[in-house]
Amino acid sequence: MNIYSAEEIRGAVDWREIISLMREALRAYSAGECQTPMPMHIDVPAEHGEAHIKGSYREGGECFVLKIATSFPNNVARGMSSGNGMMLVCSALTGAPLALMCDAGFLTDARTAAVAAMTTQLLGRADAALGIIGSGIQARLQAVAHHHVLPLKKVILWGRTVERAARCRDEIAQSLPDVVVDCAESPERVAEETKLIVTCTASRTPLLALGDVRPGTHIHAVGCDSPGKQELDPEILRRAGLVLVDSLTQCHRLGELQHALSEAERCIEIGAYSGEPAAADAVSVADFTGLGAEDLYIAESCWRKLKV
């Protein structure tokens, strides 16, 4: 079994490639080509920590993948990243482990940003401004991924603390020198200034209400991925002209949809979405819970590059 470091793995990731790869992963998932069990969650209340365990196998595939991703927010005060994790690539012929991807959570973070950017592209958005609610690693990667699919000129972000938001702003500006990056004093202000918004927090109370959102806005709801989490007022989903989900089964239990179950029947899985847009003045939402199939596709892609 080969063991690959986070540095090696980062070098194997090409953003345009993984954005395209996520389209195929969601298509295969919705077509029933992947075995993707419901995620397992472990909470560590004393540290406000959580671990997510996911996996997937594609019919006829060379391997299957098991993944653990952790979030321990108290690590920030320790001078450590709040996120960590690894992926195990196993042979679908023998079950033997082929590679341990010690990515420190990077592949999970990257595929999450890439699938949102892919959906932006799928919706035909051409926004020059991107709003981000959150100031962690996902906020940074969402800006980078969206820079590959949009004529991006401005990013406006909000974070719970001024210091973390400012640090996030400066790092995005360094990564994207041709983009103006500003901090907003509230989530409402982000919604006032942008019509494409990514929410990527661990919130358990709504950060955006229906009245905050302008007509024609699309929201990528990324942070709500386990029971009890919530970033959006359920009325946003109820009044939305289009509600997309990465997985109807998962979003029903883990995503924003858990707070607006009355809308389940009209949700469309992104992998089955034909591209028919909502009305120009309608609000739309994409609810992401993160799929083991996405982990399979990105880990397999990296493994094939690195084993050469």
C-alpha positions as CSV (number, residue, x, y, z in Angstrom):
1,M,0.0,0.0,0.0
2,N,1.3,3.4,-1.0
3,I,1.0,6.4,1.4
4,Y,0.7,9.8,-0.1
5,S,1.2,13.1,1.8
6,A,-1.0,16.2,1.7
7,E,1.7,18.0,-0.3
8,E,1.8,15.3,-3.0
9,I,-2.0,15.2,-3.2
10,R,-2.4,19.0,-3.5
11,G,0.0,18.8,-6.4
12,A,-2.2,16.2,-8.2
13,V,-5.3,18.4,-8.1
14,D,-6.2,20.4,-11.1
15,W,-9.3,22.6,-10.5
16,R,-10.8,22.5,-14.0
17,E,-10.4,18.8,-14.1
18,I,-12.0,18.1,-10.7
19,I,-14.9,20.5,-11.5
20,S,-15.6,18.4,-14.6
21,L,-15.1,15.2,-12.6
22,M,-17.8,16.3,-10.1
23,R,-20.3,16.5,-12.9
24,E,-19.6,12.9,-13.8
25,A,-19.7,11.8,-10.1
26,L,-23.2,13.3,-9.5
27,R,-24.5,12.0,-12.8
28,A,-23.3,8.5,-11.9
29,Y,-24.8,8.8,-8.4
30,S,-28.2,9.9,-9.7
31,A,-28.1,7.2,-12.4
32,G,-27.7,4.5,-9.7
33,E,-24.3,3.5,-10.9
34,C,-22.6,4.0,-7.5
35,Q,-23.2,2.2,-4.2
36,T,-23.1,5.1,-1.7
37,P,-24.2,4.3,1.8
38,M,-25.6,7.0,4.1
39,P,-22.8,8.8,5.9
40,M,-21.9,7.9,9.4
41,H,-21.4,10.8,11.9
42,I,-19.5,10.8,15.2
43,D,-19.8,13.8,17.5
44,V,-17.2,14.7,20.2
45,P,-19.2,17.1,22.3
46,A,-16.4,18.0,24.7
47,E,-14.5,19.6,21.8
48,H,-17.5,20.5,19.6
49,G,-15.9,18.2,17.1
50,E,-17.4,15.9,14.5
51,A,-16.2,13.1,12.2
52,H,-17.9,12.2,8.9
53,I,-17.3,8.7,7.4
54,K,-18.3,8.2,3.8
55,G,-17.6,5.7,1.0
56,S,-18.6,4.6,-2.4
57,Y,-18.1,2.1,-5.2
58,R,-18.9,2.6,-8.9
59,E,-20.2,-0.4,-10.8
60,G,-17.4,-1.9,-12.8
61,G,-14.8,0.3,-11.1
62,E,-11.3,-0.6,-10.3
63,C,-11.5,0.4,-6.6
64,F,-13.7,1.6,-3.8
65,V,-13.0,4.4,-1.4
66,L,-13.6,5.0,2.3
67,K,-13.1,8.5,3.8
68,I,-13.0,10.1,7.2
69,A,-13.2,13.9,7.5
70,T,-13.1,15.7,10.8
71,S,-13.9,19.2,12.0
72,F,-12.6,20.3,15.4
73,P,-13.1,24.1,15.7
74,N,-11.2,24.4,19.0
75,N,-8.1,23.6,17.0
76,V,-8.0,27.2,15.7
77,A,-7.1,28.3,19.3
78,R,-4.3,25.7,19.2
79,G,-2.8,27.1,16.1
80,M,-4.0,24.1,14.1
81,S,-6.4,23.7,11.2
82,S,-10.0,22.8,12.3
83,G,-10.3,20.3,9.5
84,N,-8.5,17.0,9.0
85,G,-9.0,13.6,7.4
86,M,-7.8,10.8,5.0
87,M,-9.1,8.6,2.2
88,L,-8.4,4.9,1.8
89,V,-8.4,3.5,-1.8
90,C,-9.1,-0.2,-1.9
91,S,-9.0,-2.8,-4.7
92,A,-12.5,-3.8,-6.0
93,L,-10.9,-7.1,-7.1
94,T,-9.4,-8.2,-3.9
95,G,-10.5,-5.7,-1.2
96,A,-6.8,-5.0,-0.4
97,P,-5.8,-1.4,0.5
98,L,-4.0,0.2,-2.4
99,A,-3.3,3.7,-1.1
100,L,-3.8,5.8,1.9
101,M,-4.3,9.4,1.0
102,C,-3.2,11.5,4.0
103,D,-4.7,14.6,2.6
104,A,-5.5,16.3,6.0
105,G,-9.0,16.9,4.6
106,F,-8.0,18.7,1.5
107,L,-9.7,16.3,-1.0
108,T,-13.0,16.7,0.9
109,D,-12.6,20.5,0.9
110,A,-11.6,20.6,-2.7
111,R,-14.4,18.4,-4.0
112,T,-17.0,20.4,-2.0
113,A,-15.9,23.6,-3.6
114,A,-15.6,22.0,-7.0
115,V,-19.1,20.6,-7.0
116,A,-20.6,24.0,-6.1
117,A,-18.6,25.6,-8.9
118,M,-19.8,22.8,-11.3
119,T,-23.4,23.6,-10.3
120,T,-22.8,27.3,-10.9
121,Q,-21.6,26.4,-14.4
122,L,-24.5,24.0,-14.9
123,L,-27.0,26.8,-14.1
124,G,-25.4,29.1,-16.6
125,R,-24.5,31.8,-14.1
126,A,-22.2,34.5,-15.2
127,D,-21.9,36.5,-12.0
128,A,-19.0,38.9,-11.6
129,A,-19.6,39.0,-7.8
130,L,-19.6,36.1,-5.4
131,G,-21.0,36.3,-1.8
132,I,-19.5,34.0,0.8
133,I,-21.0,33.5,4.3
134,G,-18.2,31.8,6.3
135,S,-14.5,32.4,6.7
136,G,-12.9,29.0,7.0
137,I,-11.0,26.9,4.5
138,Q,-14.2,26.2,2.5
139,A,-14.7,30.0,2.0
140,R,-11.2,30.2,0.5
141,L,-11.7,27.3,-1.8
142,Q,-15.1,28.4,-3.0
143,A,-13.6,31.6,-4.2
144,V,-10.8,29.8,-6.0
145,A,-13.1,27.2,-7.6
146,H,-15.6,29.8,-8.7
147,H,-12.8,31.9,-10.3
148,H,-12.5,29.0,-12.8
149,V,-16.1,29.2,-13.9
150,L,-17.1,32.8,-13.6
151,P,-15.8,36.2,-14.8
152,L,-15.2,36.9,-11.2
153,K,-14.3,40.5,-10.2
154,K,-15.4,40.8,-6.6
155,V,-15.8,38.6,-3.5
156,I,-17.8,39.8,-0.5
157,L,-17.5,37.6,2.6
158,W,-18.8,37.5,6.2
159,G,-17.4,35.7,9.2
160,R,-18.4,35.4,12.8
161,T,-15.3,37.2,14.0
162,V,-13.7,40.3,12.4
163,E,-10.2,38.8,12.8
164,R,-11.0,35.5,11.0
165,A,-13.0,37.3,8.3
166,A,-10.1,39.7,7.7
167,R,-7.6,36.8,7.5
168,C,-9.8,35.0,5.0
169,R,-10.2,38.1,2.9
170,D,-6.4,38.6,2.8
171,E,-5.7,35.0,1.8
172,I,-8.3,35.0,-1.0
173,A,-6.9,38.3,-2.3
174,Q,-3.5,36.8,-2.3
175,S,-4.7,33.7,-4.2
176,L,-6.8,35.8,-6.7
177,P,-4.9,39.1,-7.2
178,D,-7.3,40.2,-10.0
179,V,-10.3,40.0,-7.7
180,V,-11.4,42.7,-5.2
181,V,-12.2,41.0,-1.8
182,D,-14.2,42.8,0.9
183,C,-15.7,41.9,4.2
184,A,-19.3,42.6,5.1
185,E,-20.6,43.4,8.5
186,S,-23.5,40.9,8.3
187,P,-24.9,38.0,6.1
188,E,-27.7,40.4,5.1
189,R,-25.2,42.8,3.6
190,V,-23.6,39.9,1.6
191,A,-27.1,39.2,0.2
192,E,-27.6,42.9,-0.6
193,E,-24.5,43.1,-2.7
194,T,-24.5,39.7,-4.5
195,K,-26.9,37.4,-6.3
196,L,-24.7,34.3,-6.1
197,I,-24.1,33.3,-2.5
198,V,-22.3,30.3,-0.9
199,T,-23.1,29.5,2.7
200,C,-20.3,27.4,4.3
201,T,-20.6,27.5,8.1
202,A,-21.4,25.0,10.8
203,S,-24.4,27.1,11.9
204,R,-27.4,25.6,13.7
205,T,-29.6,28.7,13.3
206,P,-30.5,30.4,10.0
207,L,-28.1,33.1,8.8
208,L,-30.3,34.2,5.8
209,A,-34.0,35.0,5.8
210,L,-36.2,35.2,2.7
211,G,-36.4,38.9,3.0
212,D,-32.6,39.2,2.8
213,V,-32.4,37.6,-0.6
214,R,-32.8,39.6,-3.8
215,P,-34.9,38.3,-6.8
216,G,-32.7,36.2,-9.1
217,T,-30.4,35.1,-6.4
218,H,-28.9,31.6,-6.3
219,I,-27.7,30.1,-3.0
220,H,-25.3,27.2,-2.6
221,A,-26.0,25.8,0.9
222,V,-22.9,23.9,1.7
223,G,-22.5,23.9,5.5
224,C,-25.6,22.0,6.5
225,D,-24.5,18.3,6.4
226,S,-25.8,16.7,9.5
227,P,-28.9,16.6,11.7
228,G,-29.6,20.0,13.4
229,K,-27.4,22.1,11.2
230,Q,-29.1,25.0,9.4
231,E,-27.9,28.1,7.4
232,L,-31.2,29.1,5.7
233,D,-34.6,30.1,6.8
234,P,-36.8,27.2,5.5
235,E,-39.0,29.8,3.8
236,I,-36.3,30.4,1.3
237,L,-36.6,26.8,0.1
238,R,-40.4,27.0,0.2
239,R,-40.5,30.1,-2.0
240,A,-37.6,29.1,-4.3
241,G,-38.4,28.6,-7.9
242,L,-35.8,25.8,-8.2
243,V,-34.4,23.5,-5.4
244,L,-31.5,21.3,-6.4
245,V,-30.0,18.6,-4.1
246,D,-26.9,16.5,-4.4
247,S,-28.8,13.6,-3.0
248,L,-32.5,13.6,-2.2
249,T,-32.0,10.8,0.4
250,Q,-29.1,12.6,2.2
251,C,-30.6,16.1,2.0
252,H,-33.8,14.8,3.5
253,R,-32.0,13.8,6.6
254,L,-28.9,15.9,6.7
255,G,-29.3,19.0,4.6
256,E,-31.3,22.2,4.5
257,L,-34.2,20.1,3.2
258,Q,-34.6,18.5,6.7
259,H,-36.1,21.9,7.8
260,A,-38.4,22.1,4.8
261,L,-39.6,18.6,4.1
262,S,-42.7,19.8,2.4
263,E,-40.5,20.7,-0.6
264,A,-39.0,17.2,-1.1
265,E,-41.2,16.2,-3.9
266,R,-40.1,19.1,-6.2
267,C,-36.4,18.8,-5.5
268,I,-34.2,17.7,-8.4
269,E,-30.9,15.9,-7.9
270,I,-28.1,17.8,-9.6
271,G,-26.9,14.7,-11.3
272,A,-30.3,14.4,-13.1
273,Y,-30.8,18.1,-13.7
274,S,-31.4,18.9,-17.4
275,G,-30.5,22.6,-17.1
276,E,-34.0,24.1,-17.3
277,P,-33.6,27.4,-15.4
278,A,-35.9,29.0,-12.9
279,A,-37.6,32.2,-13.8
280,A,-35.2,35.1,-14.0
281,D,-36.6,36.8,-10.9
282,A,-36.9,33.6,-8.8
283,V,-34.6,32.5,-6.0
284,S,-32.9,29.1,-6.4
285,V,-31.1,26.9,-4.0
286,A,-28.7,24.0,-4.2
287,D,-28.5,21.9,-1.1
288,F,-25.2,20.1,-0.7
289,T,-24.5,17.4,1.9
290,G,-21.4,15.9,0.3
291,L,-21.4,12.5,-1.4
292,G,-19.2,9.4,-1.0
293,A,-19.3,9.2,-4.8
294,E,-17.5,12.6,-5.0
295,D,-14.9,11.2,-2.6
296,L,-14.5,8.1,-4.8
297,Y,-14.0,10.2,-8.0
298,I,-11.5,12.6,-6.7
299,A,-9.5,10.0,-4.7
300,E,-9.4,7.6,-7.6
301,S,-8.3,10.4,-9.9
302,C,-5.5,11.5,-7.6
303,W,-4.4,7.9,-7.0
304,R,-4.0,7.2,-10.7
305,K,-1.8,10.3,-11.1
306,L,0.4,9.6,-8.1
307,K,1.0,5.9,-8.7
308,V,2.6,6.4,-12.0
